[in-house]
Amino acid sequence: MFGDLVRAHRRRLGMTQEDLADRAGVSVRSIGKWEGGQVAAPRMVTLRVLASAFGLTGAGLDEFLQSASQDITPAQLPLDPAGFTGRDRELARLDALLSSGLSGVIISAVSGTAGVGKTTLAVRWAHRVRHLFPDGQLYVNLRGFGPSGPPLAAGEALRGMLDGLGVPPQRVPAELGSRAALYRSALAGRRMLILLDNAADAAQVRPLLPGVPGCVVVVTSRDRLAGLTVTDSAQLLLLDVLTPDGARSLLARRIGADRVRAEPRAVDEIASVCAYLPLALAIVAARAAAHPGFALADIAAELRAARLDALAGPDPATDVRAVFSWSYRKLGPAAARLFRLLGRHPAPVAGADALASLAALPVASLRPLLAELAGANLLSEPQPGRFGCHDLLREYARSLAASEQDAEVRVLDHYLHTALAADRQLKRHRGLGVPRPSTYAPGVTPTPIADGAQAMAWFAAEHQTLRAAADLAEESGRHTYQWWLAWSLQTYHERRWDKRNWIVWQMRAVAAAERAGEPLFEAASHYNVGYAQCEVGDQEAGRGHLITALALYEKLGNLGGMAKVHLNLGIIARRTGDHEGAIAEASTALDLYRRDNDPVGEARATNNIGWCHLTMGDYRRALDYCRRAVAVHEAAGNRMGAGHSWDSVGMAHFRLEEHDEAAACYRRSVEAFRAERDRQYEAIALAHLGDAEEAAGRQRAAGEAWRESLAILTEIDHPDADEVREKLAAREVHPQAG
């Protein structure tokens, strides 16, 4: 025991406790406590003072220091964070390591972006479990990322840790390998918790790992520490920003629950503007706590107006911009440029092709840079092949990218030309009267779209990004970009029966065309809005836009545009019971299409005339018109047109009570719409098929068709769903089946 050692040396020299206290410059009470075994040995500096008072040198000094240090249990953890909240799932994962049954040294690598709370989590967990490590806890800040200076050398870190383990400085070898071997020897047989904080990379950490089981090591780093997970079996814990509930809880702990409850909307806005990043939230909480009279709504407004500037402070460790910079400056030049360019991307997440276009690089050259950014936790991969970062990092990147104006043009070119290619896969015969944009900036990589299925999937995945791209085009005055983006989305919205976005996007196109001073685009947009409004049931509003479009097309002398407006005015007339007006409008459209030498347009008009006769009860005449339309559409390879015309032929047979023929036609219609990924019309054709199957006495087939139809109509929130549901209910079939 240390007390026995002190007593023995004091008596050897014939000193009283008072004599030793005077010579060593310590209190008599401390000497009494040491000799009485009431406290452990003092710090190393005090041990050296005692050794000097005893006149120890050389081997005697080493023996005294080593013997004394064996009574010291290292407890080096930083202060337990009082404001800690949330992270229950992450704490549970760390707890699970202790009962995992893993052989060897247990290593957890806690990795995450700057300011996400890695050290706070690791220190909190270490304090929770420190009682499980009777031989103590070691802590070292490896200074991997900081305001100045290089990372702490592994050799220097070992020197400090050996000192904490009581190894005399004279025994610490100079060579790194020997020093690491001594460290592993000192840990052998001990059960200790070792927290290696703020590591630069795996190479810095590896010499600091114990060699035999018994110890648990927690490493925190902005680096992913892939080397530790691959070669040293470290368990990676990737820390993300807080959840909205976690952010609210953090603010409540820092500024008081009553204040948070009093302004819930302002609290949610603060959390959102801070990107749910713990460091940013803590900075705002400190400001709010220092000004208890400030309304949180005012603090939220301050954040909106000057986001990064409002999260700055005199201490670099509490300045978000400075903290981000410590990660950024460790990047290679190419990865640093890509990070800057992320600030020019219009949305938080992007695919590899979009980022390659942004950087004007081949995708193969981009991948190592993405890996470098992900390894530095400046980029995440929330879904396979899609990359992004939180809003504060994006804003920091944007602040560094003032000179990268060309990147915006490239990324807009990427999304526009991919959208146009996708739209072409959905409706090959869709025309405008002018060529679509076909050239794009050097370095742009449009995403290949092979078929309709890929087109629908790409539009679904990129829908929010396309909206952000349209916003960027509008803000930067690129109105034709915005218009073509809206035009390219028309078919997708119709196929998905996305009523709200269908109309909203086309109304934006009207405004973009007006700003661009393009009368043809303006006419097409008014037509598209009118068509969409008619399809969703607002005939009067739709008619107004169609009349506007017709006037513009007539002024331009655009026969095809005039024809399609008359065709849709005829549909409105038919739906409102004006059959003669409907036939007149469709006949005008037919004449205009012939003059424009457009056989597919002629087929559409022919089919509409046939449908008018069908609604008037002249089924044989309707059959003749609609069959002719089918033949033209199929000869032109226009599956959508053929699908509509097959449905019309089927309806004529159905009204003639030729139910087998009707069912066969409806099956052809379903096949065409399904091939074109048009969910709305597939469902309508399936409903018609169910009617024909029921009339033919095939009840089971009728139920199957109706159930398929209902599933789609319910998914796209189509008004026809109630009618199909009633048919199923009338036959005592569960309405939600299928």
N, C-alpha and C positions, 0 to 999 in steps of 0.2 A: 504494500500500500504506500501511496505517496507520503502520507502522514508519518509512517514509520521511517521512511527514508530521510525526511527532514529532521525528525527527532534524533536519528542516529548521527547525522552529520553535525547537528548542533552540539550534542553531547561529546562528540569526538573532539570538538574544539573548546569544550568547557564553557559554552555560552548559555546564558539564560534566554528565554523568549524575548525579553526586553533588549538584550544585547543584539540578537539577530535582527530584531525590528529596526534598531538604530542603524546597523550596518547596511541592511538591504533597502531601507527606506520604505518599509511596509508597516502596517499596523500590527500591534500585538494581538489584537482580536483575530486578524486573518491567520496569523501563525497558530494561534490556539485552535481555530477551526480546522486548519489543515491537519495538525497533529491529532486532533480528536476524530478525524474521519468524517466531519460534518459536511465538508464540501470537497468536490473533486479538485484536481490540480489546477493551478492558474494558467493564464495564457503564456505562450512561449517567451514573451519578453520578460515576464516576471520570473519565469524559471531561470532565465539567464542571469538575472540580478541575484537570485538566490545562489546560483552556482558560483558567481563571482564572490559573494559574501563568504562562501565556504572555501574559496581559494582553489576551485577545481579547474583543471586544464587537461588538454589531451584526452587520453582514453577515459580518465575519470570523469571529465565533463560529458563526453558522449554517453557514458554509462548512466550518469545522473539524468540527463535529458531524456534518454530513451526509456529508462525505468519510469520517470515521472509521466512521460507522455502516454504510457499505457493506461493511465487512469483517466485520460481525457476521452470523452465520447463526443465526436464531432457533431455539431448541430448547426449547420451552416445555411439552412434554408432562409431565404429572404422572408420579410414580413408576410403573414397570411393576409391576402387581399380582403379587406372588410366589405367592400362593395360587390363582391362576387355574386353573380346570379345566373341562373340558367345552366346550360351545358350538361344537363342531367344525362343525356345519352352518351356524351363523350366521357363523363366521369365513370359511367357504368362500364364503358369499353376498357378504360384503364383498370378499373377494379377487376374486370374479368381476366386480365393478364395474370393476376396473382393466383387465380385458381384454375388457370388454363392447363396445368400439367405439362407445360413446355419444358423440355430438357435444356440444360445449359443456362447461360446468362440471359435473363429476360430483358429485352430492349424494346422500348416504345419510341418511335420517331413521330413527334407532334409537329406537323408542317402546315403552313398556311400563309396567306398573304400578309403584307405589312399591316399592323394595327388590328389584327383579328383576335388577339388575346391568347396567343400560344403560351407565353410565360405565365400569365395570370392563371390559366387552366392548370399548367404543370405544377406551379407552386401551391395552388389550392389543393390539388389532389395529393401532393407530397405531404402537406400538413395533415390531411385526413388519414393517411396510412402510416405516418412516421412511427407510431407505436409498434408497428409490425417489424421494425428494423432496430433491434436492441443495440447494434454496434454503431448506430448513428447515420447521419446524412451529410453528404458532401455536395457542395454547390460551386459551380464556376461559370462566370459569364465569359463565353469564348469570343465575344465582340466580333462576330461574323459580319454583322451589319450595324453600322453606327455612323455618327457624324464625322469622324476623322480617324485616321490611323488604320493600320492593317489589322486583320484578325489576330487574336492572341495565338502565338505559336504553341503547338502541342507540347513542346518541351517546357515552356513557361507554365502552361496549365498543369502539367505533371508536377512541377516543382511546388506549386501552391497546394496541390492535393496531397502530395507526400508530407508537406508541412502539417496539413490538417490531420494526417494519420500519425503524426508524432515522429516522423523520421528526421533525425538531425541533419542540418544542411550539409555537414561534412560527409555524410554517407550518400548524398545524392549524386549519381554519376553525371558526367557532362554529356555523354552520347545519348541520343534520343532512345534508341533501342534498349540500352541498358537501363535507362531511367524508367521506361515503360515496364520492363521486366521486374524491376524493384517494386513498382507500383502494384503490379499484379500479385507479387509475393506478399506485399503488405495487406492486400485484400483477402488473401486465401484464408478460408475458415471463418470469415466474417459475413454477417448478414447486414448489408448496408444499402441505402437508397442513394443513388448518384444522379444529380440533376445537372445535365450539361446544356446550358442555356445559350440561345442565339448562336448556333453553330454556323460556320460558313459553308461547309460541305462535309462529305463523308470522310475524306482524307484527314481532315482536322480531328474528327471524332475518334477514328479507329484506334489510335494509340492509347486512348483514355478508357477503353473498354476492359472490364475485368476478364480474367482468364478462366475462372472456374465458377460453377454455380454457387448461388447464395445471394448474389447482389441483383438489384433491379436498377436499370439505367433508363432514364427518360431524357431524350434529346429534343430540344426545340430548335426550329430553323425555318427560315423562309425558303430554303432549298428543299426539294422533295427528298433528298438523301436517298436516291435510288440505289446507290452502292451499298448502303447499310441494309436495305430491304432485300437486296439480291444475294449478297455474299455473307452477311452477318445475321440473317434471319430476323431483322428488326420488324416489328409490327407497325405499319404506317397508320397514323391517325390524322386524316386530312381535315383541318378545321375550316369551316365555312363561316360566313357572316351570321349574325344572330337571326332568329326568326322574328316576325313582328311582335309576338308575345314576349320573347326574350328581350327585345329592345325596350319595350314598355316597362318590363320588370327592372331593367338596368336603370332607367331614368327614375323610376319610383324609388329605388334604393338610394339614389344619389340626391334627389331633390325633394323627396317626400311623396307618399302615395296620394295625399289629399290634393296636392298641386297637379299631379298627373290626372287624377279623376276629374278635376275641375275643367280641364281643357283637352278632352280626348282627341279631337280633330287636330289640334296643334301638335300634340304628342305624336300622332301617327305621321304627320307631315315631317316633323323633325327626324323621326326614325327613317322615313323614306329618303329624305334629302341626304341624310348621313349614310345612305346605302346599307343601313343596319350594321355598320362597322363599329365594333366596340370602342376603339380609340376615338373616332369622331364623336360618338355619343357621349363619351366621358368628357371630352373637351366642351361640348355644348352644355352638359350637366354642370360642369364647373362654373361656366359663365352664368347659368341660371341660378345656381346656388349662391353666387357672389352678388346677385341682384334679385333678391326675393320679391321686389316690387314689380319686376318686369313681367309683362304678360308673355306666356309661352308662344302665343300667336305672333307677337312682335319678334321674338327670337327666331321663329320659323321664317318670317318674312325676311329677316336679315340674312338667314342662311340661303334662301332662294336667290337673293340679289347678289350675293358674293360668296359662293359656296366654299371654295378652297381658302379664300382670304379670311372668311369667317371662322375657319378651322385652323388658324395660324396662331402662334404664340411665341414668346421670347425664348422658351426652352425647346431646342430642336426635337426632343423626345415627345413633345406634345404639339408638334406642328405637323399636320397630315402631309403637307407637300414635302417637307423635309424628310419625313419617315419614308415616303414613297421613293424619294430620290436615292436613298441608300441602296435600294434594290435595283433601281434603274441604272445607276452608274457601274454596276458590276456586269452588265450585259456587254456582249461583243457588239461591234458597230452595226452589223446587219440586223441582229435581233433588236438592238436599241431603235433602229429605224422602223422596224415592223411595229414595235410597241408604240412609237409616236403615231404611226399611221392608224392604229386602232382608234385613236381619237377622231379620225376623219370618217370612220364607218358610221352610217346613219343609225344603227341599232346595236344593242349590247352583245348580240350573238351573231356569228357568221360562219358559213361553211368555208372549206379550204379554197374552193374556186374563187369565192368572193375576196378572200384575203390575198390570194395570189394576184388577182386583178388590182386590188388596192396597192400592192407593193410592186406591181409590174414584174413579177417573177414567175417562172414555171412552178407548178405545184410541187414537183420533186425538190426544187431548191428551197421551197417554203417550209417543208416538213421539219428539217433540223432546227429552223428558227422557232417554229411553234413548240418543239420539244424544249428548247432553251428557255423560252418564256414560261412554259408550264412548269419546268423544273424550278424556276425562280418564283413560282406562285404569282406571277403577273398575268397569267392567263389560265383559264380553266376549260375543261371539256365537258360541259353539262350533258351532252348527248354525243354518241359516237360521230366523229367527223365535224362537230360544231363547236366553235370556240368563242370565248368571251371573257369579260371581266366586269366587276361591279362598277356602278356609275361614277364613284369618286376616282377610281383608277382611270376610267375613260376620260374624265374631265382633266385629270393630271396629264394624260397622254395628249389630249387636245391642246393643252397649254404649251406643249413642247413642239407642236406640229404646225406652227403658223406659216411656214414656208412650203407646205406640202399641198398646194392648191390643186395640182394636177391629179392627185389621188382621188378627189371627189368626182372628177369627170370619169375616171376609170371605173370607179365602183358603180356609178350610175349607169355607165355603159354595160357593165356586167349584168346588173339586174334587168335593165331594159331588154337587152338582146336575148337573155335567157327566157324572160317572160314572153317575148315575141315568138321564140322557138316553141315554147310550151303551148301557147295559144294555137300555133299552127298545127300542133299534134291533135288538138281538140276539135278544130274546125278548119280543115284544109281549104274549103271553098269560101272562106270568109274574105271578102274584099272591101276595099275602100275607094278605089279609083285612083289612088296614088301608091307608089311603091312603099313598102315598109322600110324603116331605116335598116341599112345593111352593112354599114361600116362603123367601126369603133376604134377607140384610141389604141395605140401600140401598147402591148403588155396585158391587154384584157383577155380573160379566160372565161367565156360563157360556159355554163354547165351544160353538158350534152343531155338532151331529152330524147329518148328513143321512141316513146309511144305515149298514148293517152294516159295510161296508168301512171307513168313517171311524171307526166305533166300535172296531173291532179295532185300527186304527192308533193311535188316541188312547190306548187302554189300554196298548198296547205301549210307546208313547213315554213315558207318565207312570207306568209301573208302580212304579219306585223312588220317585217323588215321592208316589204314593198311599200307599206304605208309610210314608214319613216323615210324611205328613199323619195317618195313623192313629196313629202314635206321638205326634204332637202332641196329637191329640184325647184319647188315653189320659192323657198327662201332665197335661193341663189339666182332667181330669175330665169331658170331653164324651163320655160313653160311647155315647150314641145316635148321635152322628156316626160314631164308630168302627164301630159295628155296621152302619149303613147303607152305609158304604164297603165293608166286607167282603161284605155282601149283594150290592152292585152288581157285585162282581168275580167272583161265582160262575160266571156263564155264560161269561165270558171265559176263566177258567181251564179250564173243561170243554171249551170249543171248541179251546183250544190244547193240551189234554191235558197241562197243567202240573200233574202229580200232586202235587208237593211243595207248591207255593204254594196249590193248591186246598185241601188239607187244613189247612195252617198258617193260612191266612186264616180259614177257617171255625171252627177251634179258638179263634182270637182272638175271633171273634164270639160264641162261647159264653161266654167270660169277660166280654166287654163287656156282654152281655145280663144276666148274673148281677149285675154291678156296678150296672147301670142299674135292676135290679129289674123287668124286663119279661118276664113269663112267656111271652108270645107269641113274642117275639124269641128267648128261650131255646129254646123248642120248635122254631122254624124252624131255628135254628143246629144243634141236635142232629140234626135231620133232614138238613140239608145235609152235616154231617160223615159221618153214616151212609151217605148216598147216595154221597158221594165215595169212602169207604173200600170200599164194595161194588164200585164201578165199577173201582177199581184192583186189586181182587182180594182184599181183606181182609174176607171175608164175616162172620167172627165178630165182629170189632171193629165193623164197620158195623151188625150186628144189635143190638149193645148200645146204640148211640146211637139207633137207630130205636125201640127199646123205650122208652127214656127220652123221646123226642119224643112217642110215642103216649100215654104217661101224662100228659104236660103238655097235649097237645091235648084229651084226654078231659076233663081237669079244666076246661079252658076251654070245652068244648062246641063245639069247632071241627071241623065235619064235613069241610071240605076238607082240613085238616091230617091228620085221622085217615085219610081216604081215601088220600092219597098215601103215608102210612106203610104201610098195608096193601098197597098196590100194590107197594112195594119189598120188603116182607117176602115177598110172593109171588114176586118175582124171585129172592130168595135161595133160597127153597124149590125153585124150578125148577132153579136152578144146582146145587143139591145133590141133585137127583134125586127130590125129593118132589113129584111132579106133582099129586097130589090136594090136598096142602097149598097148592100154588101156585094152583090153580084156586079153592080156597076163599078164599084171601086176595084174589085179583083180583075174585071175585064180591062179597066184602064191600066192596071199594073201589068197585065199580060201584054198589052199592046206596047207599053214602054219597054218591057224586057225584050220583046222581039226587035224593036228598033235599036236596042242596045246590044243585040246579038248575044244574049245571055240565056242559054238553054236551061241552065239550072234555075234561074229566076223564073223562066216560063213555066217550069215544072211546079214551082211553089205556087204561082198564081193559078195554074190549072188545078192543083189539089185544093186550093181555097175555093175555087168555083164549085168543084165537086162537093166540098163539105157544105157549101151553101145549099145546093140541091138536096143534100142529105137531110139537112134540118128542115127543108120545105117538104120532105116526104117523097121526093122523086128519086128513089133509091137506085133504079137501073141507070139513070142518067148520071147519078153521082158515081156509080161504080165505073162507068166508062171514063169519066174525067180522072178519077183517082188512079186507075190502072195505068193510064197514059203517064201520069206523074211518076209512078213507081218506075216505069221503064226508063224514063229519062234520068232520074236520080241514080239508078243502079248503073246505067251506061256511063255516067260521069264519075262513078265511084263516090257519090255523096251519100254516105251511110245515114247521116242525120235526116236528110231530106227523104231518103227511102223509108226510114223508120216512121216518120210522120205519115207518109203516103200509105204504107202498109196498114197503119192503124186506121186510116180513113177507109181503105178497102175492106178491112175487117168489120168496121162499123156498118158499112153498106150491106155486107153479107148478113150481119147480125140482124139488121132491121128487116131483111128479106127472109129471116128465119132459116138461113143456111148456116147452121151453127158450127158444123165441122169445118166448113170453109172459113168462117169467121175466126175460129180458134187457131187455125193454121196461119192466117194472116197476122193475128196478134202475136203469135210466137215469133214470126219474122220481125215484127216491130220490137219486141222485147230484146231479141238478139242484137238488133242494130243499136238500140239505145244503150244496152249494156256494154257493147264494144266501144261506144263513144264515151262511156263513163258519165252519161246523163242520168242522174239519179231520179230527177223529177219525172221525166217522161218514161223511164223504165217502170216506175211505180204506176203511172197512169195506164200504160199498156198492160201491165200485170193485172190491174183491176178490171180492165176490159176483158182480158183473157179469162178471168174468173167468172165474169158474167156469161161468156160463151160456153164455158165448160159446164156451168150450172144448167143453162138452157138445153145443153146436149145430154143432160142427165148424169154427168160425171161429177158427183158431189165432192168426192175426195180431192180430185184435181182442182175443182173450183176453190175449195178451202185452202189448198196449198198456195194457189196463185194470190188469193186475197191476203193470206198471212204475209207472204213476201212483200206484197204491195204496202200493207199497213206498216210493216217494220220500217220501210224506207220513208213513207209519208210522215210517220211519227218522228223519225230521226231528223228530217229536214223541216219539220213544223209546217206541213202543207195543209191547206184547208180541206182537201179531199179526204183526209184521214178519217173524219167522223163518218162520212158516208160508207167507207169500206168497213169501218168498225161496226156499224149498224148491220151490214150484210152478214158479217160473221156472227154477231150476237143473235140475229134472227134465226140462225141455224144451230143455235146452242153450242157454238164453238167459242172457246175462251178468247176474248179479244186481244190478249197479249201473247198468244201462242206464236211460235215461229221466231 
